[in-house]
Amino acid sequence: MIGDAREMISSVLNSEQYLQELKTIHAYHQNVKNESRYRDAFIRVFKDAFGKQGFMAYAEVDKVDLVIINLETDKRCHVEFKYQYTFDMYAETGRIEKNFDRVCARAKEKKGGVAERIVADCMKCDFFILIVKDRAGHPQQGMLPGGVAACCIEDQRYLDRIVESRPDEAGSAWLSPTVDLLRKASDRFGGTLVEQPIKLMVSESVEAPLTSYIFLLDRTDMRR
């Protein structure tokens, strides 16, 4: 295993170069899930930062989203990416709290929805990266330039209404179940959850404000 994988991964995700890559992605691809584009942007920044030090990152190797390789030792770190919306995570609250065992069982059977897919990735990878896309504050008409309806805007509005009616939960309606799911996965399968997500303002436009929250689960110590 690559011993300093967490440091390298965190430095890429927190870098100004990566932020600019994401802003470019959302300038051209505003209305789709950008999981593969976030991963490919990571590869570009990683190569610039660590290529000359003898490390490379490749997509779709060893049946995972991303592999980081130490070219000298051939040690590898297997990384999985997931990309969701805030409402996706809010909707999982009850299932995570009431029956996490069932979520895990369905994940092993390759069945289920958002929670099961996240758990399945956490089980098999060395490092898990979850991107949660937040459209809070989107203009009321819910339209992108050109009169195109913003993807999942009705779900976002529903979540916004819940937050407005429960001001004491404003900061946790989707965040708490997200952290709870990753913490439970960490406790069950091993690893270290970085509790504070990376918060990136990937679009500050009035027409389509967008924030990406990036959560990290480091399992490298479990799979040496």
C-alpha positions in Angstrom: 0.0 0.0 0.0 1.1 3.6 -0.6 1.7 4.9 2.9 1.1 8.6 2.2 -1.9 8.2 -0.1 -4.2 10.2 2.2 -1.8 13.2 2.2 -1.5 13.1 -1.6 -5.2 12.7 -2.2 -6.1 15.5 0.3 -3.5 17.8 -1.2 -5.0 17.4 -4.7 -8.6 17.8 -3.6 -7.7 20.9 -1.6 -5.6 22.5 -4.3 -6.5 25.6 -6.2 -5.7 23.8 -9.5 -8.4 21.2 -8.7 -10.9 23.9 -7.8 -10.3 25.6 -11.1 -10.8 22.2 -12.9 -14.2 21.8 -11.2 -15.3 25.3 -12.0 -14.5 24.6 -15.7 -16.4 21.3 -15.5 -19.5 23.0 -14.2 -19.3 25.9 -16.6 -19.8 23.4 -19.4 -21.7 20.5 -17.7 -24.1 22.2 -15.3 -26.9 19.7 -15.3 -25.5 16.2 -15.0 -23.7 14.0 -12.5 -20.0 14.6 -13.0 -18.5 11.7 -11.2 -16.1 10.6 -14.0 -15.2 14.2 -14.8 -14.2 14.9 -11.1 -12.1 11.7 -11.2 -10.4 12.6 -14.5 -9.7 16.1 -13.2 -8.1 14.5 -10.1 -5.9 12.5 -12.4 -4.7 15.6 -14.3 -3.9 17.5 -11.1 -2.3 14.4 -9.4 0.0 13.9 -12.4 1.1 17.5 -12.3 1.8 17.3 -8.6 3.3 13.9 -8.2 4.2 12.5 -11.6 7.9 13.6 -11.3 8.0 12.0 -7.8 7.3 8.5 -9.3 3.6 8.3 -8.8 0.8 7.9 -11.4 -3.0 7.7 -11.2 -5.1 5.8 -13.8 -8.9 5.5 -14.3 -10.7 2.1 -14.5 -7.9 -0.2 -13.4 -8.3 -3.3 -11.2 -12.1 -2.9 -11.4 -12.1 0.4 -9.4 -12.6 4.0 -10.4 -9.0 5.1 -9.8 -5.7 3.5 -9.0 -2.7 5.4 -7.6 0.6 3.5 -8.3 4.1 3.9 -6.9 6.1 3.3 -10.1 9.1 2.2 -8.1 7.5 -0.4 -5.9 4.3 -1.1 -7.8 2.3 -0.6 -4.6 -1.2 0.5 -5.3 -4.0 2.5 -3.7 -7.5 1.7 -5.0 -9.9 4.7 -4.9 -13.6 4.8 -5.4 -15.6 7.9 -6.3 -19.3 8.5 -5.7 -21.3 11.6 -6.7 -24.7 12.4 -5.2 -27.1 15.3 -4.6 -27.9 16.5 -1.1 -31.5 15.1 -1.3 -30.1 11.7 -2.2 -28.3 11.7 1.2 -31.3 13.2 3.1 -33.6 10.5 1.8 -31.4 7.7 3.2 -31.7 9.0 6.8 -34.3 6.5 8.1 -32.8 3.4 6.5 -29.3 4.1 7.9 -30.6 4.8 11.4 -33.0 1.8 11.6 -31.3 -1.1 9.8 -27.7 -0.6 8.8 -27.2 -4.4 8.9 -29.8 -4.7 6.1 -28.1 -2.0 4.1 -24.8 -4.0 4.4 -26.5 -7.3 3.4 -28.0 -5.8 0.3 -24.7 -4.1 -0.6 -23.0 -7.5 -0.5 -25.8 -8.8 -2.8 -25.2 -5.9 -5.1 -28.8 -4.7 -4.6 -30.4 -1.5 -3.3 -29.9 2.2 -3.8 -27.7 5.1 -2.8 -26.7 3.8 0.6 -26.0 0.3 -0.6 -23.8 1.5 -3.5 -21.8 3.7 -1.1 -21.3 0.8 1.4 -20.3 -1.6 -1.4 -17.6 0.8 -2.5 -16.4 1.4 1.0 -16.0 -2.4 1.5 -13.7 -3.0 -1.4 -11.6 0.1 -1.7 -8.5 1.6 0.0 -9.8 5.1 -0.1 -13.4 6.3 -0.7 -14.3 9.8 -2.0 -17.9 11.0 -1.8 -18.9 14.2 -3.6 -22.2 15.7 -2.6 -23.6 18.4 -4.9 -25.6 21.2 -3.2 -27.9 23.5 -5.1 -29.2 25.3 -2.1 -30.0 29.0 -2.9 -30.8 28.3 -6.6 -33.2 31.0 -8.0 -36.8 30.2 -7.4 -37.6 29.7 -11.0 -35.3 26.7 -11.1 -34.0 27.4 -14.5 -30.5 27.4 -16.0 -29.6 30.0 -18.7 -31.6 29.2 -21.8 -34.7 28.1 -20.0 -33.5 24.7 -19.1 -34.9 23.2 -15.8 -32.1 22.5 -13.3 -31.6 18.8 -12.7 -33.1 17.6 -9.4 -34.3 21.2 -8.6 -37.6 20.0 -7.2 -35.9 17.7 -4.8 -33.6 20.6 -3.7 -36.7 22.8 -3.2 -38.3 20.1 -1.1 -35.2 19.8 1.1 -35.0 23.7 1.3 -38.6 23.7 2.6 -37.8 21.1 5.2 -34.9 23.2 6.4 -37.0 26.3 6.5 -39.6 24.6 8.6 -37.0 23.2 11.0 -34.4 25.9 11.4 -32.7 23.9 14.2 -31.8 21.3 11.5 -30.7 23.8 8.9 -27.1 22.6 8.9 -27.7 18.9 9.3 -30.7 17.8 7.3 -28.5 16.0 4.7 -25.1 16.3 6.4 -25.9 14.2 9.4 -27.1 11.1 7.5 -24.1 11.4 5.2 -21.6 11.5 8.0 -23.6 8.8 9.9 -23.5 6.5 6.9 -19.7 6.9 6.4 -19.0 6.6 10.1 -21.0 3.4 10.3 -19.1 2.1 7.2 -15.9 3.0 8.9 -16.8 1.3 12.2 -18.0 -1.8 10.3 -15.3 -2.3 7.7 -12.4 -0.3 9.2 -10.8 3.0 8.2 -10.7 6.6 9.3 -13.4 9.1 8.4 -12.2 12.6 7.8 -15.0 14.3 9.7 -14.8 17.7 8.1 -15.7 17.6 4.4 -13.9 19.7 1.9 -16.2 22.5 0.8 -15.7 23.9 -2.7 -17.7 26.7 -4.4 -17.6 25.3 -7.9 -20.1 27.8 -9.3 -20.8 31.2 -7.8 -23.1 32.5 -10.6 -26.4 34.0 -9.7 -28.1 31.8 -12.3 -26.8 28.5 -10.9 -25.0 28.5 -7.6 -23.4 25.2 -6.8 -21.3 23.9 -3.9 -19.5 20.5 -3.8 -18.8 18.8 -0.5 -16.1 16.1 -0.6 -16.0 13.5 2.1 -13.0 11.2 2.6 -12.8 7.7 4.1 -9.3 6.4 4.4 -9.0 2.6 4.6 -5.3 2.3 3.6 -4.3 1.0 7.1 -6.8 -1.8 6.8 -5.6 -3.1 3.5 -1.8 -3.2 3.8 
